Amino acid sequence: MTTPEPRRIGIAEGASQALIDAMVDQCHGGLANAHLTTWFAEPARGERRITVDQTNTSVVVGERAVVKWLNHPTPGRHPAPERLQLLAQAAYRYTPRPWGLLEDDAGALLAIVTSFVPGAIDGWEWGPELVRSLARQETTMAQALAPMLRIGELVAGMHEVFAEAGVEKASTALVHAWYDAAVAALDAAQVGMASLVGESGDETVLLRSLAERARLQLRALRESAGTPLMVIHGDLHLGQILRATPSANGTPTEEFMIIDFDGNPVLPLPQRLATQPAALDVAGMLCSIDHIGRVVMYRTPEHDPGLVQEWMRRAEESFMNGYLDNLHRPELLDEEIIPALRVQQECREYLYAAQHLPHWRYVPHAALPALLDQLNDPSPRHTNPRNGHN
């Protein structure tokens, strides 16, 4: 017996325009629709689809709004509405302005509407180019680190907004489940690599040799009862950071924005809806900074790998300094579990490669051993003496 595919909706031409029109009417009292939530709207005319491959279908309306239609809506709660509502209510500026949501009669989220950011590109595009620019000596190290410091500030602000919805404590049963899931991911990564490259393949052999060290790091999850739990982004990495370069009075300015509050799409919906540690977002960002460097070294080996590795190390520190300096509620972050969450993420990267993108395996193949070596290094990392965090 096969599991039926989730229903896929088709997006008719004109549907996005009609949705924007309904939101504008609702803002002015012209439409009463219990399934349309509107925080902001303004007139916009003309549709164009974003043609890149996406889990969902996005349509730009009038170069002012983006309507993201969920291709596989499911009844019940969805992670994005709560997160977007918290950000909208707090007037959080560092995400494209939330306009509203469309839900059907069963409560399934059909569409999310946000402001369109002209000329914006995500971190998987601007990140490698930033590092290559440094390697070509077109950018100084300070310039190449500044975005990571700034992103740390924005993530801290986002977490403080989300914490207003409440903070809980992780139970012993929950952290034991975290540990079991992380070990299962490690085991599945080994099976996945063996299936992909064979029992004697380089990735399989290396992962098998690292498994015991990885399990030792994962133990921190099992011992983390009491870790603060709250609403978080849930799938935070540099690909979720837009860089916009608008021009004010002819002078280019740069700003970063956090996007995509749907949670990790590979996780079951209950997990995506659950409160989680702020450390999970931090670990995801640190992993992605490392991955940007791995991509640059792999795709452009002519660049000095020592300089790229220096950027990776210092970029992680810059992100953490930006985050910790701007987290006015330091009790929200359990730094002790960040290493374990990073190890877990690298195991998931192996799984992603095995199941979806075999070529990607070069990233965790380089990242996991380097991470484990770093974690065995007794020298302090990611400390912030100004705030006393360790």
ABEGO torsion letter per residue (X at the ends): XBBBBBBBBBBBBGAAAAAAAAAAAAAAGABBBAABBBABBBBBBEBBBBABBBABBBBBBGGABBBBBBABBBBEBBAAAAAAAAAAAAGBAABBBBAEBBBBAAGBBABBBBBBBBGBBBAAAAAAAAAAAAAAGABBAAAAAAAAAAAAAAAAAAAAAAAAAEBBBBBAAAAAAAAAAAAAAAAAAAAAAAAAAEAABAAAAAAAAAAAAAAAAAAAAAAABGBBBBBBAGABBAAABBBBBBBBGGBBBBBBBBBGAAEBAABBAAAAABBBBAAAAAAAAAAAAAAAAAAAAAABAABBAAAAAAAAAAAAAAAAAAAAAABABAAABBAAAAAAAAAAAAAAAAAAAAAABAAAAAAAAAAAAAAAAAAABABBBGBBAAAGBX
